Amino acid sequence: MTILQQNSNRLKFLFTINFSLFSALAICQKIIDAIYNPWLFLLCLLGAIINLFVLYFTTQKKPLKETCEESFVTESEKDKLMNDLEEEAKRRKHHDRIQQN
């Protein structure tokens, strides 16, 4: 679980740095007229917007209620499966005893 959280934090950090760099480059081009290029400015804005959307969607989390319900369902499914397996094992042992006799 901590490995997934670390990767998620790394992605958030990466997209935050990318957004900062793209937006800073676009701002610098607007401030300093000597380095202004319309294509580069538009590409910087596009990169900043894409990074902002990705950052927004990576920070979205599921509500706690849904995750609790999912874990409850998986626990009940596990219990049901274990009970079924136990009954199947008993049935096979009984069948083997009958065949041996």
C-alpha positions in Angstrom: 0.0 0.0 0.0 2.8 2.4 0.8 4.5 1.7 -2.5 1.4 2.8 -4.4 1.2 5.9 -2.2 4.8 6.8 -2.9 4.3 6.4 -6.7 1.2 8.6 -6.5 3.1 11.2 -4.6 6.0 11.1 -7.2 3.5 11.6 -10.0 1.9 14.5 -8.2 5.3 16.0 -7.7 6.3 15.4 -11.3 3.2 17.0 -12.8 3.5 19.9 -10.3 7.0 20.6 -11.4 6.0 20.3 -15.1 3.1 22.7 -14.6 5.4 25.2 -12.9 8.0 25.1 -15.6 5.5 25.4 -18.5 3.7 28.3 -16.9 6.9 30.1 -15.9 8.2 29.8 -19.4 4.9 31.2 -20.8 5.0 34.1 -18.2 8.6 34.9 -19.1 7.7 35.1 -22.8 5.0 37.6 -22.1 7.1 39.7 -19.8 10.3 39.7 -22.0 9.3 40.8 -25.5 12.7 39.8 -27.0 12.1 36.0 -26.5 8.4 36.1 -27.4 7.4 33.6 -30.0 3.6 32.9 -30.5 4.1 29.2 -31.3 6.3 28.6 -28.3 3.9 30.6 -26.1 0.9 28.5 -27.3 2.9 25.2 -26.7 3.8 26.3 -23.2 0.2 27.1 -22.5 -0.9 23.8 -23.9 1.7 21.9 -21.8 0.6 23.8 -18.7 -3.0 23.1 -19.2 -2.4 19.4 -19.8 -0.3 19.1 -16.7 -2.9 21.0 -14.7 -5.7 18.5 -15.8 -3.5 15.5 -15.1 -2.6 16.9 -11.7 -6.3 17.5 -10.9 -7.3 14.0 -11.9 -4.4 12.3 -10.0 -5.4 14.2 -6.8 -9.0 12.9 -7.0 -9.7 10.3 -4.4 -12.6 7.9 -3.9 -14.8 8.7 -1.0 -14.1 6.7 2.1 -17.6 5.2 2.2 -17.1 3.5 -1.2 -13.8 2.0 -0.2 -15.3 0.6 3.0 -18.2 -0.9 1.2 -15.8 -2.5 -1.4 -13.7 -4.0 1.4 -16.8 -5.3 3.2 -18.0 -7.0 0.0 -14.7 -8.6 -0.7 -14.6 -10.0 2.9 -18.0 -11.5 2.6 -17.1 -13.0 -0.8 -13.9 -14.4 0.7 -15.9 -16.0 3.6 -18.4 -17.5 1.2 -15.7 -18.9 -1.0 -13.9 -20.4 1.9 -17.1 -22.1 3.1 -17.7 -23.5 -0.3 -14.2 -24.8 -0.6 -14.5 -26.4 2.9 -17.8 -28.1 1.9 -16.2 -29.3 -1.3 -13.2 -30.8 0.5 -15.6 -32.6 3.0 -17.6 -34.0 0.1 -14.5 -35.3 -1.7 -13.2 -37.0 1.4 -16.6 -38.6 1.9 -16.6 -39.7 -1.8 -13.0 -41.1 -1.4 -14.0 -43.1 1.7 -16.9 -44.6 -0.1 -14.7 -45.7 -3.1 -12.1 -47.2 -0.8 -14.8 -49.4 0.9 
